[in-house]
């Protein structure tokens, strides 16, 4: 993997191989999901059609 495509997040032990940045509605979805976690929400729903990037979005949240 090219080191330039490895993304790390402060406070997270995970590293994300990111060949392309979040696009479309993904940045806002990531922001809202992270905000919900920080606010202590136990349950959140990420809704999208097949192939819309739900897994990729969640990888950015984790």
PyMOL Python script that loads the backbone (N, CA, C, O; Angstrom):
from pymol import cmd

cmd.read_pdbstr("""\
ATOM      1  N   UNK A   1       0.839  -1.189   0.000  1.00  0.00           N
ATOM      2  CA  UNK A   1       0.000   0.000   0.000  1.00  0.00           C
ATOM      3  C   UNK A   1       0.879   1.246   0.000  1.00  0.00           C
ATOM      4  O   UNK A   1       1.906   1.288   0.679  1.00  0.00           O
ATOM      5  N   UNK A   2       0.493   2.213  -0.727  1.00  0.00           N
ATOM      6  CA  UNK A   2       1.190   3.490  -0.767  1.00  0.00           C
ATOM      7  C   UNK A   2       0.937   4.221   0.543  1.00  0.00           C
ATOM      8  O   UNK A   2      -0.221   4.453   0.890  1.00  0.00           O
ATOM      9  N   UNK A   3       1.994   4.597   1.293  1.00  0.00           N
ATOM     10  CA  UNK A   3       1.791   5.279   2.576  1.00  0.00           C
ATOM     11  C   UNK A   3       0.961   6.560   2.460  1.00  0.00           C
ATOM     12  O   UNK A   3       0.335   6.979   3.435  1.00  0.00           O
ATOM     13  N   UNK A   4       0.949   7.176   1.296  1.00  0.00           N
ATOM     14  CA  UNK A   4       0.180   8.411   1.122  1.00  0.00           C
ATOM     15  C   UNK A   4      -1.322   8.157   1.173  1.00  0.00           C
ATOM     16  O   UNK A   4      -2.097   9.098   1.342  1.00  0.00           O
ATOM     17  N   UNK A   5      -1.745   6.908   1.031  1.00  0.00           N
ATOM     18  CA  UNK A   5      -3.171   6.606   1.027  1.00  0.00           C
ATOM     19  C   UNK A   5      -3.641   5.994   2.346  1.00  0.00           C
ATOM     20  O   UNK A   5      -4.771   5.516   2.437  1.00  0.00           O
ATOM     21  N   UNK A   6      -2.783   6.005   3.364  1.00  0.00           N
ATOM     22  CA  UNK A   6      -3.164   5.504   4.678  1.00  0.00           C
ATOM     23  C   UNK A   6      -3.607   6.696   5.521  1.00  0.00           C
ATOM     24  O   UNK A   6      -2.851   7.648   5.717  1.00  0.00           O
ATOM     25  N   UNK A   7      -4.836   6.631   6.014  1.00  0.00           N
ATOM     26  CA  UNK A   7      -5.394   7.722   6.811  1.00  0.00           C
ATOM     27  C   UNK A   7      -5.501   7.258   8.253  1.00  0.00           C
ATOM     28  O   UNK A   7      -5.975   6.155   8.523  1.00  0.00           O
ATOM     29  N   UNK A   8      -5.060   8.098   9.179  1.00  0.00           N
ATOM     30  CA  UNK A   8      -5.210   7.817  10.604  1.00  0.00           C
ATOM     31  C   UNK A   8      -6.048   8.920  11.228  1.00  0.00           C
ATOM     32  O   UNK A   8      -6.079  10.051  10.745  1.00  0.00           O
ATOM     33  N   UNK A   9      -6.721   8.566  12.308  1.00  0.00           N
ATOM     34  CA  UNK A   9      -7.577   9.522  13.006  1.00  0.00           C
ATOM     35  C   UNK A   9      -7.156   9.591  14.461  1.00  0.00           C
ATOM     36  O   UNK A   9      -6.928   8.559  15.092  1.00  0.00           O
ATOM     37  N   UNK A  10      -7.051  10.784  14.994  1.00  0.00           N
ATOM     38  CA  UNK A  10      -6.664  10.985  16.378  1.00  0.00           C
ATOM     39  C   UNK A  10      -7.601  10.216  17.305  1.00  0.00           C
ATOM     40  O   UNK A  10      -8.823  10.299  17.176  1.00  0.00           O
ATOM     41  N   UNK A  11      -7.024   9.478  18.228  1.00  0.00           N
ATOM     42  CA  UNK A  11      -7.816   8.728  19.190  1.00  0.00           C
ATOM     43  C   UNK A  11      -8.278   7.371  18.694  1.00  0.00           C
ATOM     44  O   UNK A  11      -8.939   6.642  19.433  1.00  0.00           O
ATOM     45  N   UNK A  12      -7.946   7.014  17.457  1.00  0.00           N
ATOM     46  CA  UNK A  12      -8.374   5.728  16.898  1.00  0.00           C
ATOM     47  C   UNK A  12      -7.153   4.852  16.636  1.00  0.00           C
ATOM     48  O   UNK A  12      -6.158   5.328  16.088  1.00  0.00           O
ATOM     49  N   UNK A  13      -7.218   3.576  17.021  1.00  0.00           N
ATOM     50  CA  UNK A  13      -6.094   2.679  16.748  1.00  0.00           C
ATOM     51  C   UNK A  13      -6.093   2.167  15.303  1.00  0.00           C
ATOM     52  O   UNK A  13      -5.166   1.467  14.898  1.00  0.00           O
ATOM     53  N   UNK A  14      -7.113   2.507  14.536  1.00  0.00           N
ATOM     54  CA  UNK A  14      -7.267   1.985  13.183  1.00  0.00           C
ATOM     55  C   UNK A  14      -6.597   2.875  12.147  1.00  0.00           C
ATOM     56  O   UNK A  14      -6.465   4.085  12.330  1.00  0.00           O
ATOM     57  N   UNK A  15      -6.177   2.243  11.053  1.00  0.00           N
ATOM     58  CA  UNK A  15      -5.637   2.950   9.893  1.00  0.00           C
ATOM     59  C   UNK A  15      -6.496   2.555   8.708  1.00  0.00           C
ATOM     60  O   UNK A  15      -6.830   1.381   8.545  1.00  0.00           O
ATOM     61  N   UNK A  16      -6.854   3.515   7.886  1.00  0.00           N
ATOM     62  CA  UNK A  16      -7.742   3.275   6.752  1.00  0.00           C
ATOM     63  C   UNK A  16      -6.991   3.479   5.443  1.00  0.00           C
ATOM     64  O   UNK A  16      -6.449   4.554   5.185  1.00  0.00           O
ATOM     65  N   UNK A  17      -6.965   2.431   4.618  1.00  0.00           N
ATOM     66  CA  UNK A  17      -6.416   2.573   3.272  1.00  0.00           C
ATOM     67  C   UNK A  17      -7.471   3.303   2.454  1.00  0.00           C
ATOM     68  O   UNK A  17      -8.557   2.775   2.213  1.00  0.00           O
ATOM     69  N   UNK A  18      -7.150   4.502   2.037  1.00  0.00           N
ATOM     70  CA  UNK A  18      -8.134   5.371   1.395  1.00  0.00           C
ATOM     71  C   UNK A  18      -7.636   5.767   0.004  1.00  0.00           C
ATOM     72  O   UNK A  18      -6.949   6.777  -0.147  1.00  0.00           O
ATOM     73  N   UNK A  19      -7.985   4.967  -1.017  1.00  0.00           N
ATOM     74  CA  UNK A  19      -7.521   5.286  -2.365  1.00  0.00           C
ATOM     75  C   UNK A  19      -8.204   6.514  -2.965  1.00  0.00           C
ATOM     76  O   UNK A  19      -7.738   7.060  -3.965  1.00  0.00           O
ATOM     77  N   UNK A  20      -9.301   6.943  -2.358  1.00  0.00           N
ATOM     78  CA  UNK A  20     -10.004   8.143  -2.812  1.00  0.00           C
ATOM     79  C   UNK A  20     -10.734   8.727  -1.607  1.00  0.00           C
ATOM     80  O   UNK A  20     -11.104   7.988  -0.694  1.00  0.00           O
ATOM     81  N   UNK A  21     -10.947  10.044  -1.591  1.00  0.00           N
ATOM     82  CA  UNK A  21     -11.600  10.686  -0.443  1.00  0.00           C
ATOM     83  C   UNK A  21     -13.115  10.473  -0.465  1.00  0.00           C
ATOM     84  O   UNK A  21     -13.682  10.145  -1.508  1.00  0.00           O
ATOM     85  N   UNK A  22     -13.770  10.661   0.690  1.00  0.00           N
ATOM     86  CA  UNK A  22     -15.237  10.611   0.708  1.00  0.00           C
ATOM     87  C   UNK A  22     -15.804  11.632  -0.282  1.00  0.00           C
ATOM     88  O   UNK A  22     -15.250  12.717  -0.456  1.00  0.00           O
ATOM     89  N   UNK A  23     -16.915  11.267  -0.925  1.00  0.00           N
ATOM     90  CA  UNK A  23     -17.503  12.132  -1.953  1.00  0.00           C
ATOM     91  C   UNK A  23     -19.009  12.226  -1.778  1.00  0.00           C
ATOM     92  O   UNK A  23     -19.609  11.462  -1.022  1.00  0.00           O
ATOM     93  N   UNK A  24     -19.604  13.162  -2.478  1.00  0.00           N
ATOM     94  CA  UNK A  24     -21.060  13.317  -2.447  1.00  0.00           C
ATOM     95  C   UNK A  24     -21.556  13.625  -1.048  1.00  0.00           C
ATOM     96  O   UNK A  24     -21.093  14.572  -0.412  1.00  0.00           O
ATOM     97  N   UNK A  25     -22.505  12.821  -0.565  1.00  0.00           N
ATOM     98  CA  UNK A  25     -23.081  13.014   0.768  1.00  0.00           C
ATOM     99  C   UNK A  25     -22.257  12.357   1.872  1.00  0.00           C
ATOM    100  O   UNK A  25     -22.571  12.521   3.051  1.00  0.00           O
ATOM    101  N   UNK A  26     -21.213  11.619   1.512  1.00  0.00           N
ATOM    102  CA  UNK A  26     -20.447  10.882   2.513  1.00  0.00           C
ATOM    103  C   UNK A  26     -19.820  11.767   3.594  1.00  0.00           C
ATOM    104  O   UNK A  26     -19.923  11.419   4.771  1.00  0.00           O
ATOM    105  N   UNK A  27     -19.174  12.897   3.260  1.00  0.00           N
ATOM    106  CA  UNK A  27     -18.579  13.707   4.325  1.00  0.00           C
ATOM    107  C   UNK A  27     -19.610  14.153   5.375  1.00  0.00           C
ATOM    108  O   UNK A  27     -19.322  14.137   6.572  1.00  0.00           O
ATOM    109  N   UNK A  28     -20.787  14.544   4.936  1.00  0.00           N
ATOM    110  CA  UNK A  28     -21.833  14.970   5.872  1.00  0.00           C
ATOM    111  C   UNK A  28     -22.344  13.782   6.680  1.00  0.00           C
ATOM    112  O   UNK A  28     -22.604  13.916   7.876  1.00  0.00           O
ATOM    113  N   UNK A  29     -22.493  12.625   6.045  1.00  0.00           N
ATOM    114  CA  UNK A  29     -22.931  11.424   6.766  1.00  0.00           C
ATOM    115  C   UNK A  29     -21.907  11.048   7.828  1.00  0.00           C
ATOM    116  O   UNK A  29     -22.276  10.709   8.953  1.00  0.00           O
ATOM    117  N   UNK A  30     -20.634  11.104   7.484  1.00  0.00           N
ATOM    118  CA  UNK A  30     -19.570  10.802   8.445  1.00  0.00           C
ATOM    119  C   UNK A  30     -19.646  11.770   9.615  1.00  0.00           C
ATOM    120  O   UNK A  30     -19.581  11.355  10.772  1.00  0.00           O
ATOM    121  N   UNK A  31     -19.782  13.052   9.319  1.00  0.00           N
ATOM    122  CA  UNK A  31     -19.850  14.062  10.375  1.00  0.00           C
ATOM    123  C   UNK A  31     -21.023  13.795  11.313  1.00  0.00           C
ATOM    124  O   UNK A  31     -20.869  13.846  12.533  1.00  0.00           O
ATOM    125  N   UNK A  32     -22.190  13.512  10.747  1.00  0.00           N
ATOM    126  CA  UNK A  32     -23.381  13.291  11.566  1.00  0.00           C
ATOM    127  C   UNK A  32     -23.272  12.014  12.398  1.00  0.00           C
ATOM    128  O   UNK A  32     -23.695  11.990  13.554  1.00  0.00           O
ATOM    129  N   UNK A  33     -22.714  10.969  11.824  1.00  0.00           N
ATOM    130  CA  UNK A  33     -22.550   9.725  12.574  1.00  0.00           C
ATOM    131  C   UNK A  33     -21.572   9.906  13.733  1.00  0.00           C
ATOM    132  O   UNK A  33     -21.832   9.443  14.843  1.00  0.00           O
ATOM    133  N   UNK A  34     -20.455  10.574  13.479  1.00  0.00           N
ATOM    134  CA  UNK A  34     -19.479  10.829  14.540  1.00  0.00           C
ATOM    135  C   UNK A  34     -20.102  11.698  15.628  1.00  0.00           C
ATOM    136  O   UNK A  34     -19.909  11.444  16.817  1.00  0.00           O
ATOM    137  N   UNK A  35     -20.840  12.712  15.224  1.00  0.00           N
ATOM    138  CA  UNK A  35     -21.517  13.581  16.191  1.00  0.00           C
ATOM    139  C   UNK A  35     -22.492  12.771  17.049  1.00  0.00           C
ATOM    140  O   UNK A  35     -22.565  12.972  18.261  1.00  0.00           O
ATOM    141  N   UNK A  36     -23.231  11.867  16.434  1.00  0.00           N
ATOM    142  CA  UNK A  36     -24.160  11.022  17.178  1.00  0.00           C
ATOM    143  C   UNK A  36     -23.447  10.148  18.193  1.00  0.00           C
ATOM    144  O   UNK A  36     -23.923   9.973  19.315  1.00  0.00           O
ATOM    145  N   UNK A  37     -22.305   9.599  17.799  1.00  0.00           N
ATOM    146  CA  UNK A  37     -21.510   8.788  18.727  1.00  0.00           C
ATOM    147  C   UNK A  37     -21.039   9.642  19.895  1.00  0.00           C
ATOM    148  O   UNK A  37     -21.148   9.239  21.053  1.00  0.00           O
ATOM    149  N   UNK A  38     -20.516  10.818  19.588  1.00  0.00           N
ATOM    150  CA  UNK A  38     -20.036  11.718  20.640  1.00  0.00           C
ATOM    151  C   UNK A  38     -21.159  12.158  21.565  1.00  0.00           C
ATOM    152  O   UNK A  38     -20.922  12.428  22.743  1.00  0.00           O
ATOM    153  N   UNK A  39     -22.383  12.234  21.043  1.00  0.00           N
ATOM    154  CA  UNK A  39     -23.543  12.614  21.851  1.00  0.00           C
ATOM    155  C   UNK A  39     -24.113  11.437  22.632  1.00  0.00           C
ATOM    156  O   UNK A  39     -25.068  11.600  23.391  1.00  0.00           O
ATOM    157  N   UNK A  40     -23.534  10.254  22.450  1.00  0.00           N
ATOM    158  CA  UNK A  40     -23.963   9.088  23.207  1.00  0.00           C
ATOM    159  C   UNK A  40     -25.141   8.328  22.628  1.00  0.00           C
ATOM    160  O   UNK A  40     -25.752   7.519  23.326  1.00  0.00           O
ATOM    161  N   UNK A  41     -25.474   8.570  21.361  1.00  0.00           N
ATOM    162  CA  UNK A  41     -26.581   7.830  20.754  1.00  0.00           C
ATOM    163  C   UNK A  41     -26.218   6.349  20.663  1.00  0.00           C
ATOM    164  O   UNK A  41     -25.141   5.995  20.182  1.00  0.00           O
ATOM    165  N   UNK A  42     -27.117   5.496  21.124  1.00  0.00           N
ATOM    166  CA  UNK A  42     -26.867   4.053  21.101  1.00  0.00           C
ATOM    167  C   UNK A  42     -27.113   3.468  19.718  1.00  0.00           C
ATOM    168  O   UNK A  42     -26.449   2.509  19.325  1.00  0.00           O
ATOM    169  N   UNK A  43     -28.056   4.034  18.979  1.00  0.00           N
ATOM    170  CA  UNK A  43     -28.431   3.476  17.683  1.00  0.00           C
ATOM    171  C   UNK A  43     -28.524   4.587  16.646  1.00  0.00           C
ATOM    172  O   UNK A  43     -29.079   5.654  16.908  1.00  0.00           O
ATOM    173  N   UNK A  44     -27.973   4.321  15.464  1.00  0.00           N
ATOM    174  CA  UNK A  44     -28.089   5.228  14.336  1.00  0.00           C
ATOM    175  C   UNK A  44     -28.281   4.365  13.091  1.00  0.00           C
ATOM    176  O   UNK A  44     -27.846   3.214  13.056  1.00  0.00           O
ATOM    177  N   UNK A  45     -28.919   4.914  12.092  1.00  0.00           N
ATOM    178  CA  UNK A  45     -29.146   4.180  10.855  1.00  0.00           C
ATOM    179  C   UNK A  45     -28.478   4.913   9.702  1.00  0.00           C
ATOM    180  O   UNK A  45     -28.667   6.115   9.521  1.00  0.00           O
ATOM    181  N   UNK A  46     -27.701   4.178   8.932  1.00  0.00           N
ATOM    182  CA  UNK A  46     -27.102   4.698   7.704  1.00  0.00           C
ATOM    183  C   UNK A  46     -27.816   3.999   6.560  1.00  0.00           C
ATOM    184  O   UNK A  46     -27.662   2.794   6.360  1.00  0.00           O
ATOM    185  N   UNK A  47     -28.584   4.754   5.824  1.00  0.00           N
ATOM    186  CA  UNK A  47     -29.428   4.192   4.775  1.00  0.00           C
ATOM    187  C   UNK A  47     -28.900   4.599   3.403  1.00  0.00           C
ATOM    188  O   UNK A  47     -28.615   5.773   3.165  1.00  0.00           O
ATOM    189  N   UNK A  48     -28.772   3.637   2.513  1.00  0.00           N
ATOM    190  CA  UNK A  48     -28.332   3.926   1.158  1.00  0.00           C
ATOM    191  C   UNK A  48     -28.557   2.726   0.259  1.00  0.00           C
ATOM    192  O   UNK A  48     -28.658   1.593   0.730  1.00  0.00           O
ATOM    193  N   UNK A  49     -28.635   2.979  -1.016  1.00  0.00           N
ATOM    194  CA  UNK A  49     -28.838   1.901  -1.987  1.00  0.00           C
ATOM    195  C   UNK A  49     -27.551   1.087  -2.125  1.00  0.00           C
ATOM    196  O   UNK A  49     -26.483   1.516  -1.690  1.00  0.00           O
ATOM    197  N   UNK A  50     -27.668  -0.071  -2.726  1.00  0.00           N
ATOM    198  CA  UNK A  50     -26.510  -0.922  -2.987  1.00  0.00           C
ATOM    199  C   UNK A  50     -25.464  -0.152  -3.793  1.00  0.00           C
ATOM    200  O   UNK A  50     -25.776   0.477  -4.805  1.00  0.00           O
ATOM    201  N   UNK A  51     -24.230  -0.215  -3.327  1.00  0.00           N
ATOM    202  CA  UNK A  51     -23.140   0.432  -4.044  1.00  0.00           C
ATOM    203  C   UNK A  51     -22.959   1.905  -3.745  1.00  0.00           C
ATOM    204  O   UNK A  51     -22.170   2.578  -4.410  1.00  0.00           O
ATOM    205  N   UNK A  52     -23.682   2.423  -2.747  1.00  0.00           N
ATOM    206  CA  UNK A  52     -23.611   3.861  -2.461  1.00  0.00           C
ATOM    207  C   UNK A  52     -22.454   4.239  -1.540  1.00  0.00           C
ATOM    208  O   UNK A  52     -22.189   5.424  -1.339  1.00  0.00           O
ATOM    209  N   UNK A  53     -21.762   3.245  -0.977  1.00  0.00           N
ATOM    210  CA  UNK A  53     -20.606   3.547  -0.137  1.00  0.00           C
ATOM    211  C   UNK A  53     -20.877   3.503   1.352  1.00  0.00           C
ATOM    212  O   UNK A  53     -20.180   4.169   2.118  1.00  0.00           O
ATOM    213  N   UNK A  54     -21.866   2.738   1.787  1.00  0.00           N
ATOM    214  CA  UNK A  54     -22.171   2.652   3.220  1.00  0.00           C
ATOM    215  C   UNK A  54     -20.997   2.069   4.007  1.00  0.00           C
ATOM    216  O   UNK A  54     -20.625   2.593   5.058  1.00  0.00           O
ATOM    217  N   UNK A  55     -20.422   0.994   3.499  1.00  0.00           N
ATOM    218  CA  UNK A  55     -19.294   0.361   4.190  1.00  0.00           C
ATOM    219  C   UNK A  55     -18.110   1.308   4.243  1.00  0.00           C
ATOM    220  O   UNK A  55     -17.453   1.422   5.278  1.00  0.00           O
ATOM    221  N   UNK A  56     -17.831   1.981   3.151  1.00  0.00           N
ATOM    222  CA  UNK A  56     -16.732   2.945   3.108  1.00  0.00           C
ATOM    223  C   UNK A  56     -16.986   4.091   4.084  1.00  0.00           C
ATOM    224  O   UNK A  56     -16.067   4.545   4.766  1.00  0.00           O
ATOM    225  N   UNK A  57     -18.220   4.552   4.149  1.00  0.00           N
ATOM    226  CA  UNK A  57     -18.581   5.619   5.081  1.00  0.00           C
ATOM    227  C   UNK A  57     -18.330   5.168   6.513  1.00  0.00           C
ATOM    228  O   UNK A  57     -17.748   5.909   7.306  1.00  0.00           O
ATOM    229  N   UNK A  58     -18.767   3.954   6.848  1.00  0.00           N
ATOM    230  CA  UNK A  58     -18.572   3.450   8.206  1.00  0.00           C
ATOM    231  C   UNK A  58     -17.095   3.235   8.519  1.00  0.00           C
ATOM    232  O   UNK A  58     -16.680   3.435   9.660  1.00  0.00           O
ATOM    233  N   UNK A  59     -16.298   2.837   7.542  1.00  0.00           N
ATOM    234  CA  UNK A  59     -14.861   2.687   7.759  1.00  0.00           C
ATOM    235  C   UNK A  59     -14.248   4.024   8.158  1.00  0.00           C
ATOM    236  O   UNK A  59     -13.317   4.063   8.963  1.00  0.00           O
ATOM    237  N   UNK A  60     -14.755   5.107   7.611  1.00  0.00           N
ATOM    238  CA  UNK A  60     -14.268   6.437   7.974  1.00  0.00           C
ATOM    239  C   UNK A  60     -14.735   6.840   9.361  1.00  0.00           C
ATOM    240  O   UNK A  60     -14.055   7.613  10.037  1.00  0.00           O
ATOM    241  N   UNK A  61     -15.874   6.338   9.798  1.00  0.00           N
ATOM    242  CA  UNK A  61     -16.383   6.637  11.143  1.00  0.00           C
ATOM    243  C   UNK A  61     -15.574   5.877  12.185  1.00  0.00           C
ATOM    244  O   UNK A  61     -15.199   6.433  13.217  1.00  0.00           O
ATOM    245  N   UNK A  62     -15.305   4.593  11.908  1.00  0.00           N
ATOM    246  CA  UNK A  62     -14.576   3.757  12.862  1.00  0.00           C
ATOM    247  C   UNK A  62     -13.183   4.307  13.063  1.00  0.00           C
ATOM    248  O   UNK A  62     -12.403   3.745  13.832  1.00  0.00           O
TER     249      UNK A  62
END
""", "prot")
cmd.dss("prot")
cmd.show_as("cartoon", "prot")
cmd.util.cbc("prot")
cmd.orient("prot")
